[in-house]
Amino acid sequence: MSEKNSIERGWLDALVAAELDRHDPAAALARLPEDVRAAGGSSTDLAPAARLLVARSLRLRRLEPVPSDSRAAFLDEVRLHVALLLDLAVLRGARFDRERRRTEIAACLAAALGEVDAALDAIPLAPVKADARDVDEALLAAERALAARFHPPGDPVLGLPLHPGLVAILRRRLARVAMGLHREGRLDPAALARHAAFADRETVLLVEALAGLLAADGPVDERARTVRQRQVAHLGLARTAAREARAALASPRPPGAIAAAAPLALRPFLVEQLLLARLRARIAGEGAVRYVDAFIGAAELDAPTIAAARVEAAAQHGDHQVWFEALGSGGIDLPQLAGAWEDAADAMVERVTAAVSFNLGAVLTELRETGELAELLARAASGAKLTAAERRKVRAQLIDLAKAVPALAIFAAPGGMLLLPLLAKLLPFNLLPGAWDRPPPGGPAAPPGGKPPAAE
């Protein structure tokens, strides 16, 4: 590993200290979106706010290519773990005490990474003050586990596209641990065991679903099989779960069987990860299309939930710069464009979710009749840069689309080009031959009935 990408002992303690130094609880609360503050109105039930915070933390806003500095990318991911814990503490409304917050962060990270003994030493079950050395040891235990499982970030060549899903599973587990600590004032070993078992089950199902997706268009060669076996061996699973993951990797069940075996609360997450995997790995075979369609069909989710999973998958896919280069930025320099994208990202995702959920059938009907728009977006998806005339044509056809589906006027409005990367990946959700001829799994959208809970 190069010096640039190496990681030294004590990095987590330094990162937490830096985040605590810059933390201003009042400013942090003011910065949180209104929907998160509203969801966190009850200091005893932070689950709705936690779900929103986790979802927002997973969306990629950067317009830069994949960074060559894997150390910086890894530290950014961990910084978001810490930010989630700080935001949950702010919503709880407790007075900010720097040492107490450091102790909570150390214990929650250690517990969520399976270092339970270290976590319980940092926050003892008995009402006694934690020893500073125990807090330091919890941070070191979490540091080792994070580095072993998540550094360098991403997945190996020929591996399963697991990394985004593993980060999501860790963040949700982290939120559960923190909510239990805030509610009870201590860590409950029985609850930590439940969280660990649930996260292991999520991971095994994710491995199986992605293994099936990658095998849908043909057999897996021996080299890829070896890479994936090594990948699964480093997931930090309990012994029984690790054995199940190896078996699922070697012989995944059909997609419908996996969907049926998954708890209802996990199915939107698995749909989201399958869609994200296809975007990230550019999996375009018909076998993969049928695999995802079969999984969605068996998941028994309503159309708005499926649409929301598609939006989240697109929002987590970090190739926005490619789209802006293809579609043109209108003379705006990239740093300015990146700032605008980051500022708009969360509000845009929620608005698009609502627009697509309520108008899915109408959107697909109009897009089938506006074939040239699909062709131009597909060209941009392949990396081709559109001419000025073609970009004007895209805007004109978006205006036509917005006339039929007024909720989508946000894409045709001034500045709407900032939203095109998301639109291009959502409509008709996969830009592949034949996509226009199939109705979306789940049928036409009905008024949203709310997502099934994404947490345990």
Protein Blocks (a to p, Z undefined) as FASTA:
>chain_A
ZZklgccehklmmmmmmmmmmpcfklmmmmpcfklmmmmmpmklmklmmmmmmmmmmpcf
bfbdcdfblmlmmmmmmmmmmmmmmmmmmmnopacdfklmmmmmmmmmmmmnopamlmmm
mmcfbacdddfklmmmmmmmmmmmmmmmmpcedjdehiacfklmmmmmmmmmmmmmmmmm
mmnopacfklmmmmmmmmmmmmmmmmmmmmmmmmmnoccdfklmmmmmmmmmmnopafkl
mmmmmmmmmmccdfklmmmmpcfklmmmmmmmmmmmmmmnopabfklmmmmmmmmmmnop
afklmmmmmmmmmmmpcclmmmmmmnogghpafklmmmmmmmmmmmmmmmmmmmmmmmmm
mmmmmmmmmmmlmmmmmmmmnopacdfklmmmmmmmmmmmmmmmmmlmmmmmghklmmmm
mmmmmmgojopghklmpccehiaadddebjadfbZZ
